[in-house]
Amino acid sequence: MTQMTQSFVDTGVRYTPHRFTLPLDYTQPQGTQIEVFARSVEVAASNNESKPWLVYFQGGPGFPSPRASANSGWMKRALKQFRVLLLDQRGTGQSSPITHQTLSVMNSEQQAEYLSHFRADNIVRDAESIRQQWGVDKWAIIGQSFGGFCSLTYLSLFPQSLLRSYITGGVPSIFRKADDVYLATYKNTRKKNQAFFHQFPQAQQMCCDIADYLQDNDVRLPNGQRFTVEQFQQIGIHFGMSDSFLATYFTLENAFVEVNGRRELRYEFLNAMLMDQAYQTNPIYAILHESIYCQGHNDASRWAAHRIRERYTEFNYESGKPFLFTGEMVYPWMFDQMECLKPLRQAAELLANKEDWTPLYSEQVLAKNTVPVNCAVYADDMFVDFDLSRETLAIMPNAKAWITNEYEHNGLRADGEHILDRLITMGEQTAAELGLELLS
């Protein structure tokens, strides 16, 4: 039963829900249908008909659009010139959500087949179908992180539908395979570890104490799942965000409590560790993560991050050796250890070995790009490698990058109003050079 959602106005901004019935597989448009949810956001007391649309693609993969006030951040800046459409990408939020619950009615082969239709190419086709249904001539797009990957797919498949493209922390490599991506990612993650332990040298012993305790004891998270060293290492994902070092240090500092003269890990700490496992509530984030780097035939990921980790053995913790955190990597053991991923183990294996993925990008189309594309590229980005982003930008005419080390990967969330303002200004400069109509 579809949950009903109503339009409302909050502090001068109108939020309106929209639902669309769209094909699961666009090669079979009359086949299985899914529901896609989006929310339009616009200034309530304004002549909005004259404003173009700006469609937001969230990072991930596997996360819905933000549920946040539009009176601050990037949306505040966007609403000066645009109407905003917040798209819950298929499988997220209210768009035929994918969870261990909704997948439980399928066997593993059915799960893998179903999930294979939830990559960026079909996310973009959903957006394009909505544009056509609404009769919008062209609209602008903004992509954060994986949303930037979606933007490059949109520019590859339907460039004629786009006014502008803004990308923050999400210019993917369109040439490299998953192995190359993770070779770079592990190097970036190692650098973040070095910076963290340089700032907080005492944290190294704290981490070793926690890791040794986990190796020597059967520690359970609040959901009953055994907590392991490998899971603990994954909180290093925060090192890719601004102000994460201090927060991580405070978490480590608060890890133990003494009970009857014996140290044990605090419930507060363990609950925080469980809350950090977004893979449990958003399984697309785990099960389709490596597929975002797969392009075409004979291109299975085969657990790339797991295989490449063997070249960086310093990440494999042993008692008495230095401790390192990992980052945004997906491993096969997660589907053996994490409670909500266990039912998806066989489907994950099938997808990791899937070779017949459809291409996500067209080098030929991107090399002829005529859409103003403006990007915030973060020089110290832990997740989207700077050098790989530059390779892609080098082949795209009319794509301009603001390269900065002022922000981490979450710059749009940290200072979105400023970042989007700069990208919009850059876009209008490019549009003027191309003789395109400027945004009002």
Helices and strands as residue ranges (DSSP letters): E 8-10, E 13-23, E 33-43, G 48-50, E 53-57, H 73-78, E 83-87, G 102-105, H 108-115, H 120-134, E 139-144, H 146-157, G 159-161, E 162-168, H 178-199, H 203-216, H 229-233, G 234-240, H 244-253, E 256-259, E 262-265, H 267-275, H 278-281, H 284-287, G 290-293, H 304-309, G 313-315, H 334-337, G 342-344, H 345-352, H 363-366, E 373-378, H 386-394, E 399-404, H 411-434
